[in-house]
Amino acid sequence: MSHTFAHFDSAATHRPSSIIRRGLRPALAMGALLLASGLATAADSLSRADSSFMKDAAQAGNGEIEASQLAQTKAKRDDVKTFAAQMIKDHTATAEELKALAASKNVQLSDKPSLGKRTKLELIKAGDDDKFDQRYVESFGVKAHEDTVKLFQKASTDAKDADVKAFAVKTLPALQHHLEMARTLQAAVAPAAAASR
């Protein structure tokens, strides 16, 4: 009789653990799946507007860098070349910060300017070389910075993602300063154009 109870006790102690093990595997697998889908959902939960802002900001910065690199070789005036060098330095640093932010949010950024900026690049390349400085300052100094300041102002108030909003808020003052510099430069390079603004 004791032999029977020993056998019964032994079977009873093994059965629940094997049932638990079999039940635990699917539960762990399901948990891992839910965790993975939760992370994917977190990445996908970035609003379309925040994602668009990062993409537009990258393309705007790419346009500034490309136009300013062109100005380094084509500009006649030293003050225009100095401004262009500052734009390359500042926009390159901002681009690196934006790339890191976008990567953390699973957003793919273009490494090229937008189609509109590429068209403007072609326009400032063409024409009379003596008027290159004026074309560059007007298109990429003043106008492009006016557009970019508006873009960042909107994101600094409307962005849903805290990191995206913080990036916009942090970067906006430098862009506003660039715009002031460009307007001052425009007054020296093309006084008539500056006066009409």
C-alpha positions in Angstrom: 0.0 0.0 0.0 2.8 2.4 0.8 4.3 1.4 -2.6 1.1 2.5 -4.3 1.0 5.8 -2.5 4.6 6.4 -3.4 3.9 5.7 -7.0 0.9 8.0 -6.9 2.8 10.8 -5.2 5.6 10.5 -7.7 3.2 10.7 -10.7 1.4 13.6 -9.1 4.5 15.6 -8.6 5.7 15.2 -12.1 2.4 15.7 -13.9 1.8 19.4 -12.9 5.3 20.5 -13.8 5.2 19.0 -17.3 1.7 20.6 -17.8 3.1 23.9 -16.5 6.2 23.6 -18.8 4.0 22.9 -21.8 1.6 25.7 -21.0 4.5 28.1 -20.3 6.1 27.9 -23.7 3.2 29.2 -25.7 2.6 31.9 -23.0 6.3 33.0 -23.3 6.1 33.0 -27.0 2.9 35.1 -26.9 4.5 37.5 -24.5 7.5 38.0 -26.7 5.2 38.5 -29.7 3.1 41.1 -27.8 6.3 42.9 -26.6 7.7 43.0 -30.2 4.4 44.2 -31.6 4.2 46.8 -28.8 7.6 48.2 -29.7 6.6 48.3 -33.4 3.4 50.1 -32.5 5.4 52.6 -30.5 7.6 53.3 -33.5 4.6 53.5 -35.8 2.7 55.7 -33.4 4.7 58.8 -34.4 2.1 61.1 -36.0 2.2 61.6 -39.8 2.8 65.4 -39.2 5.8 64.7 -37.0 7.3 62.3 -39.5 6.7 64.8 -42.3 8.3 67.6 -40.4 11.5 65.5 -39.9 11.6 64.6 -43.6 10.9 68.3 -44.7 13.5 69.6 -42.3 16.1 67.2 -43.6 15.4 68.2 -47.2 15.5 71.9 -46.3 18.9 71.4 -44.6 20.3 69.4 -47.5 19.3 72.3 -49.8 21.1 74.8 -47.6 24.2 72.8 -47.4 24.4 72.1 -51.2 23.7 75.8 -52.1 26.2 77.0 -49.6 28.9 74.6 -50.9 28.2 76.0 -54.3 28.5 79.6 -52.9 32.0 78.7 -51.5 33.2 78.2 -55.1 31.1 80.7 -57.0 30.5 83.7 -54.7 32.5 86.8 -55.4 32.0 88.6 -52.1 33.9 87.5 -48.9 30.9 88.2 -46.7 28.8 85.9 -48.8 31.4 83.2 -48.6 31.6 83.7 -44.8 27.9 83.3 -44.5 27.9 80.2 -46.7 30.6 78.6 -44.5 28.5 79.3 -41.4 25.5 77.7 -43.1 27.5 74.6 -44.0 28.8 74.2 -40.5 25.4 74.9 -38.7 23.2 72.9 -41.0 25.6 69.9 -41.1 25.5 69.8 -37.3 21.7 70.1 -37.3 21.4 67.4 -40.0 23.5 64.9 -37.8 21.2 65.6 -34.8 18.1 65.1 -37.0 19.4 61.9 -38.4 19.9 60.4 -34.9 16.4 61.6 -33.9 14.8 60.1 -37.0 16.7 56.8 -36.6 15.3 56.5 -33.0 11.8 57.0 -34.4 12.2 54.7 -37.4 11.9 57.5 -39.9 13.8 57.3 -43.2 15.3 60.7 -44.2 16.4 61.7 -47.7 20.0 62.8 -48.2 19.0 65.1 -51.0 17.2 68.5 -51.2 13.5 68.6 -52.1 12.6 68.9 -55.8 11.7 72.5 -55.3 15.2 73.2 -53.7 16.9 71.3 -56.5 15.1 73.5 -59.0 16.3 76.6 -57.1 19.8 75.2 -57.1 19.8 74.9 -60.8 18.4 78.5 -61.1 21.1 80.0 -58.9 23.8 78.1 -60.9 22.5 79.4 -64.2 22.8 83.0 -65.4 25.2 85.8 -65.0 28.0 84.8 -62.5 28.2 88.4 -61.4 24.7 88.1 -60.0 25.3 84.7 -58.3 25.8 86.3 -54.8 22.4 88.0 -55.1 20.6 84.9 -56.3 22.1 82.7 -53.5 21.4 85.2 -50.8 17.8 85.8 -51.9 16.9 82.1 -52.6 18.9 80.3 -49.9 19.7 83.0 -47.5 16.4 84.8 -47.1 13.6 82.8 -48.8 14.7 79.3 -47.8 15.2 80.4 -44.2 11.8 82.1 -44.0 10.2 78.8 -45.1 12.3 76.8 -42.7 11.6 79.1 -39.7 7.9 78.7 -40.4 8.3 74.9 -40.6 10.1 74.8 -37.2 7.8 77.3 -35.6 4.8 75.0 -36.4 6.6 71.9 -35.1 7.7 73.7 -32.0 4.0 74.2 -31.0 2.2 71.4 -32.8 4.5 68.4 -32.7 2.9 65.5 -30.7 6.2 63.6 -30.0 8.1 65.2 -27.1 11.5 64.5 -28.7 10.5 66.0 -32.1 9.0 69.1 -30.3 12.2 69.5 -28.3 14.4 69.3 -31.4 12.2 72.0 -33.1 12.3 74.3 -30.1 16.1 73.9 -29.7 16.9 74.5 -33.4 14.5 77.4 -34.0 16.5 80.2 -32.5 19.6 79.4 -34.7 17.4 79.4 -37.8 15.9 82.7 -36.8 19.4 84.1 -36.4 20.4 82.7 -39.8 17.4 84.6 -41.3 18.5 87.9 -39.6 22.0 87.4 -41.0 20.7 86.7 -44.5 18.5 89.8 -44.4 21.5 91.9 -43.4 23.6 90.4 -46.1 20.8 90.9 -48.7 20.8 94.6 -47.8 24.5 94.8 -48.7 24.4 92.5 -51.8 21.1 93.6 -53.3 19.8 96.8 -51.6 16.8 97.2 -54.0 15.6 93.6 -53.3 16.0 94.1 -49.6 14.1 97.4 -49.6 11.2 95.8 -51.4 10.7 93.1 -48.7 
